[in-house]
């Protein structure tokens, strides 16, 4: 990695920190006239209508309705679904689709399964799919079906068919063993509101989207892998993003490309020879794909824009290199993080009846971001608290299988209302090999007492931290009125020195943690919300951190939410229902 790329990343990170009285640069006002459209549309492209959830074939619908909530965390052992229009619809609707509509005082807005900073949704999804065997009028040659390049538009619940691949390029996809999914970011959607800090939010959202995609694929019996050694520049060429005639300020950056495997191989062994061979074949196929011609232009999202060159600089510094994942680190053999010791049942947790009554799909679609909490009702049992934290451990949650590197992020916890332990400042250790480095980096007077035997929860300091939690989270009440709030503390400088591509990967990890906490809270009758606005260095000062070896990249909070009765709710696809029936 060039020194200049490292310098660009470190400069961006420092410049976009919030400080009391000196927030990261933004427009400073809400330019409602130029609020970006939240949906990318390719004008003129053929629309492949996806069946609405209520209109899926009965067999698939019934099966998805009855998938247990445990499949949010555990690898599915059910047979893999065949690749067809219905299974692709289920994948997209359960990961990046609409979840509801809200309305207040004459204004309506959509919510999605994948959360987004400010509900602005910079993430776009493209798929390279085999022919889905959709019957069309005048099809005279059904045995020679070509694969195609598509874009997912959740608003119209459709795939936009942007190009048809050649017969030779279609061969691998038409084996029906898998397909490619590429995720991109339109930074302008976030920059419109948040200015220079937008890159951070794009990458948080990308982590949430990846986690949501992995979970939805698991419900179909599929597995997702992020592909290394396929450059973003190559993916940009495959998707024709340089041909889409978008205005410069609405440039779309490739974040990653994934392969969704639809075989019945449920092995978790990453180095499984057959799996490695298959992925190498996929990567070779992608790298050999010739440039595809696209003719349908992308819609313009805003009429006027404000330029933020620093965002383009950091995207170019981090995304023009191949993804570089970290190798496994040595974990102490005496670690308390064995699978047995982390069992919820071993800790005394009783089976939660809500997990039995609710399906995984129902929990996915009812996930919401809390806007405010009931500080009196937000008490939580210690068992529920530990159970939620365990969902953030890679070895306890299949969600993290998508990120093939050791955990780099730990949870600095402000515990406010958990029965059975003292209120105070805690650390939840997600990678035990980092314990000594964290102790050396933080205040020397921290206790570091293990609160519960065989659980990686360490008390740093007792006390009422509600005012401090609120203060470091840009004075937001949601950080103090909750059951607990937290900052995601990430191993930073050493990882950046390894590769500039680690910068977005670290944000992806925090977004995945956020998604795990959202669903864990929802299943327990609580609600979570991500906090992107926090005073970075106040958090570091609180912990005694003196350099950039560790940085807080994302905050989160969980509690008993207060429902705003003024806001009404409509079903996710109510605007399409009449025309579909």
N, C-alpha and C positions, 0 to 999 in steps of 0.2 A: 504494500500500500504506500502511495506517495505521501510524503510529509505534508504536502499542501492539503490533501483530503482530510487528514487528521486535524490540521489547523482549522479548516473550514467547519468541521463538525464541532470542535471544542468552542470556537468562536460563536457559532450559532447557539449552542447550548447555554453559554454564559449570557449572551445578549438577550435571550428570550426568557430569562428568569424573571418572575414577578418579585418585586420588593415593596415593602410598605411605602406607599406614596410614590412609587415608581414602577408601574406595571409595564410588562412588555409592550412594545409599540403596536398600536392598532389604529383604526380610523378614528376612534374616540366617539363615534355616534353610530346609530343604526340607520343605514341607508336603505329604507324599506322599498323604495322604488326599484332598486337594483338587487334585491335579494335574489340569489341564484335559484333557478328551478332545481328541485331536488331529484329530478329524473332525467337521465340521458335518453334521448330518442334519436333513432336513425331514420330520418325522413325518407320514405319511399321503400324501405326494406320490408320484405314479406314478413308478416306477423304469424308466428305459430302459437296459437292460443293454448295455454295450459289449462287443464281441467281444474275448476275451483275445488277447494278441499271437500266441500259438501257433495261434489259430483264425481269424485274419484270412483273407480270401479269398487263395488262392494267389498270384494275380497281384500284389496289393499287398504281401503278405508277402515274396515273393521280391524285389520291387523295393526295398523298404526294407532288407532284409538285405544288399543289394549296393550301397547308396549309399556312395560313397567317403568317407573321413574328411575329405577336403578340403572337403566340403559343410558341415562345422562352421564354416568360415571364409569360404567363397566363395558367391556367389549361385548358386542352382541354375538350370540352363538347361533342366531337364526340364519337360515339359508339366505344368501345374497339375492336381492331382487334383480330381475332381469332389467336391462337398460331399455326403457320404453318411455313414452310420453308421460305416463302416470307417475313412474318412479322418479323421473327428472323433476316433475312438478312438485312431488313431495319433498325432494331434496331442497329445492329452492324456496318453497313456501315455508319450510321449517328452519331455514337459516337466514335468508336475506329478504324474505317476503314481508308483506304487511301483516300486522297483528291486530290492529284496531284503528278506528277513526275517533278523534275527539273534536268536540265543538263547544265554543263559548262565545256568547254575545255576537253571533252571526259569522264567526270565523271557524273554519274546519281545518284540521291538519291530521295527517296520517302518522301512526306509530309503526315501527318495524320490529321484527324479531331480534335483529341485531341492533344493539344500542349505538347511539352516536352522540358526540359532543354537540350540544345545542340542537339536537335533532336535525342536523344539517347534512349528514350522510354523504361524505366525499367518496365512499367506496363504490366502485362499479364492478360488475361481474361479467366475464366473457367465457364461453364454453366452445370447445372443439368437440363436436358430437358425431357419433355414427348416425347413419340414416335411422330415423325413429319409426320407419315403416308406416308413415302417415299416408293414407290413401288420398290421392288427389285426382280430380277429373282429368282425363286425357293422358294418364300415365300409361304409356305404351310399352315401357321397358322396365318393369318392376324388379327384375333380377339384377340390374346394374344400378344400384343406389349409391350415390356419392355422399360422403360425410360433408358437414358444413360448419362454418364459423358463425357463432351466434352471440348476441348480447341479451342479457336478461333485464327486462323492464318490469319491476314489481307493480307499478301503478296500473298498467294494463294487463298484468299477469300473463305476459307473453315472452317468448323468445323472438328476437328480431334476427331473421336469417340474412346475414350480411354478405356471405359469399359461399360458393360451393367449391369444395376441394376437388382436385383432379382425381381420376380413378386410382392412379398409383399412390397418391397421397392419402387416399381413403382406406387403404388396405388394413393398416394397423387398427384404426378405429372400428372398422366394420367386423373385426373379430368379436366385438361386443364384450371385451374383457375389461374395458375401462374407457375413460375419456379425460380430457384436460380442462381444468378450470383456471383462469387467470383473474387475479384481482388487481385493480388499479385505483389510484387516488386522483381526484380533482381537487387540488389544494384550494382553489378559489372559493369553493363552497364554505370552507372553514375560515379562510383569510378574510372573507367579507365581514365576518363578525369579530374574529379573534386576531387578525393581523399576523404579525411575525410568528406567533406561537402556533400557527396553524399546522405546521409540519408535525409537531408533537401529537396533535389531536388526530391527524390523518393516520398516524401509526398506532395510536391507541385503538382507533376504530378498526384498523386492519386486524389487530389482535382479536378484538371481539368478533369480527366477521369470520376469521379463520376458526376460532373456537366454535362458533355457531355452525359453520359448514361441517366441521369434524363430527359434531354431535348429530346433525341431521343425516350425514352419511352413515353413521353407525346405526341409526334407526332402520336404514335400508339394508343393513348387513354389509356395507361398503367400507373401505378404508381409504384415507387420504394421506398423501405424501407431498411435502414441499420438494420441488425438484431443484437440486443443485446443478451447476455446470450447464445451465441454459440461461444465457445472459438476458437481462431485461431489454437490451437493445434488440436481440433476436425476437423476443416475445412481442415487442412493439412492432417489429416488421411483420410478424405473423398476423397480428391483430389489425394491421393497417392504421394504427393510431396516427402515424405521420401522414396519412392520406385523408383524414377526416375533416379537414378544412375548418377546424376550430380556431377561434381567436387565440392569440398568444397567451393571454391571461388565464385562459381556461384549459391550458395544456393538461393532458392526462398522463400521469406517470405510472408505469408498470411497477407493481410492488413484488409480485411473485407469481409463479405458475405452479399448479399442483396437478397431480395425477390421482384420479379417483378410481381405485381398483374394485372391480365388481366380481372378483372370484370368491370362492368359498374358503380361501386360505385365511384362517383366523389367527395365525401365529403372531406373537408379539416380538419375535426375534428379528431385529432390524437386519442382521447379517445373514438371514436365511438365503442360501445361494440362489434358489429359484426366484425369490422376490427381487434380489439384487440384479439378477440377469434380466428380469422383466423390465425393471426401472431403467437399466442401462439401454435397453432396446427403445424404450419410450423417449429417453433423452436424445439418443441418436436420431430417431425419427423427427423430433422437433427441430433439432439443429440442421437437419437436411431438408426441411420443408422449404420449397421455393417461395418467393414473395407472392402474396395473394393480392389480387386486384380488388379494390373496394370502390363502389361508385356512390353509395348513399351517404349524404353528409350528416354529420352530427348536429343536433340543435344547439343554438346559442343559449346560454344559461342566464346571462345578464346583458343589458344594453351598454352599461358603463362599468368600468373596473378601476380598482386601485392596485398599482403594481407593487409587489414585495420581492425585490431581487434576492434577498437573503434566503427565501424559501426555495427558489430555483437553484441557488448555489448549494444548499444542503441536499436537495434531492439529487443533483448531479454528482455530488461528492460521495453519496452513500449508495445510490441505486445504479450507477454505471459499472459497478464491480460485481463479480459473481458473489452470491451468498457464501459466506464462510462460517460454518458452524464450529463451535468449540468442541474439542475432544473430551471424553469422559475424564473426570477427575477422580483421584483416589479417595474413597470414603473410608473413614476409620472403621476397622472391623468390629470395634466395640460400640458402634453407633446404636443409639436407642431407636432408630427409625426402621427397625425390621418390620416386615409386613404383619407379623403376628402382634408385635407390640402396638401397632397403630390400629388394630381392629377396634371399631366402635363398640362391639359387643364386649371385648375384653375390658373396655373402660367402664362398662356398666350402662351403656345407652340402651334404652328400650326401643323396640321397633316403633317408628313414627307412623301412626295410622294414616296420615295424610299422604305418605309415600305409596301406600297400598291403594288408596282411593283414587289418586290422581295419576293419569298416564303421563309419560314423558312429554308427549306432544302437547297435552293440555298445559303443563308447566311452561314449556317453551313459549307458548302463545299468550300466556297470562303475565309473563315477565314485564314489569314496568320499572321506570326510574322514579323513586320517591322524590317528592318535592318538599315535603316537611315531615317531621316526626313528632310523635307524642312522647315527650320526655318522661312522663309518669308511667306510661304503659310499656316502655321499651325494655323492661327487665327480661333477661334470658337465663335459662338454666345453664350450668357449666357443661352438661353433656351436649346440649344443642350447640353451644359455642364451639366446643372442641370438634364436634362433627362438621360444622361449617368450615372451620379452618383446615380440617383434614382434606376437604374437597379441593384445596389449593395445592396439595402435594402431588407431584407427577406420578408417584407410584400408587396413588389412591384414586386417580382420575384419568380416564382414557383421553379426555380432552387434550391433555398435554403431550400425547404421543405425536402430535403434528410437528412439534418443535424438537428436532433431534439433537439437543445439546443439554448438558446438565443445568439444573435450575441456577439462575444468577440473581434471583430477586427474593427478598425476605420481607416480612410484614412487621413494620413498626406500629404497634397497636396502642391506641388510647382506649382503655377499657373503662366504661362508665357504669354499666348496669348488668353485670354478670354475677349471678348467685354463686356463692361458694368460693370466690376468689376476691382479693382486694382490688379496688379501683386503682388504676395506675398506668404506668408506661411499661409495655411488654415488647418482646420480640418473638415472632414465630419464625423458626429457622427452617427453611425449605431445602437447604443443602448443608449437611453437617460439616463438610470439609471447609466451610467458610467461618466456622465458629471462632477459632482463635484470631483470625484476621479482624473480625468484627469487634471482639473484645479489645484488641490492641488499638483499634481506631477510635473507639468511643470513650466517654468519660470514665476515668479510672475508679470513680466511686459508685458506679452502677453495681447492683447486687448480683445479677446473673444467676439467680436461684431458679432451679427448674421447678415450676409450679406444680406440675402433676407428673408422677412417675411415668416414664416411657413416652412422654409427649414433648415435642420440641418447642415448648412454650416457656420463655424465660422472663421472669420479673426483673425489670431494670430499676424501677423506682416506684414506691407506693405513693398514692396521692390522688387528689381530684384534678384531673387534667382537662376538664370540660372547657374552661376559658382558654387554655393553651391550644387545645384542638381547634376551637373556633378561630383563634387568632392566626394560626399558621395556615388555615384553609380560607384565607381572604375574608375573614370575619363572617363566615357562613354558619348560620345556626344549625344546619343539618349535621355538622361535624361534632356538635356538643349535645344535641337533643337525642342522639341515637343510642343504641345499645353499646356499640363500639365504632370507632372510626380508625383509619389506618393510613400510613404512607408506605408505598412500595419502594423499598430501599434496594438498589441494584448495584452490583459490582460493575464499575463503570470504566475507569481510565485504562486499566490493563486490557479490558476487552476491546476498547477502541483501538488500542495500539496493535492488537491482533488483526483487525480489519475494520474499515469504516462501515462495512455492511452490518456490523454488530449494533450500530446505533439504532436502526429501525427494529432489529431483532429483539433488542431489550424492551422496546416499547410494545412489540407484539406480545412478549411474555407477560407484561403487566396487563394488557388488554385481555389476555386469556384468563389471568387470575381474576380480573373483574367479572368476566362472564361466569366463571365457576362460582363466585360469591353471589352474583345475581340469582342464579338458579338454586343454589343452596338455601339462600334466604327465603326465596319464594316458596320452596317446598316445605319450609318450617313455619310458614305463616307470617314471615317478616318481609321486609323489602329493602333493597339496596339502591345505591346510586353512586356513580362515579363522580369524582371531584377533580376537574382539570385545573381549577384555579387554586393555587397554593403558593406560599412564599418559600421558594426552594431553600434558600440559605438559612432562613429561620429554623426550618426543620433540621438542617445539618448542624446548626449551632446548638440546638436543643440536645442533640446526641453527642456533641463534642467532636464532630468530624472536621478536620483541618484542611483537607485537600479534596481532590475529585476521585479518589479511589472508590467512594461510595456516593451515589446520588439518588435522591428521591424523585421518581419519574411519574407517579400517578397516585392519587388518593382515592379513598373509597369509604363508604359509611353504610351501616346496617342498623335498622331499628323497626319500630312499629309505626307505619306511615299513617298520615292523616289524609283521608279522602276528601278531595275538593268537590263538594256536592254541586257546585255551580257548573261543572263541566260534565257534559253528557257524552255517551259512548255509542258508537255504531260498529257493526261487524266490519271485519277487515276488507271484504270485497263487496260491500253493499252496492257500490256504484257500478259493479259489473253483473250483479246477480240477475237482474231482470233480463238482460240480453243473453245470458248463458242458459237460461231455463227454456 
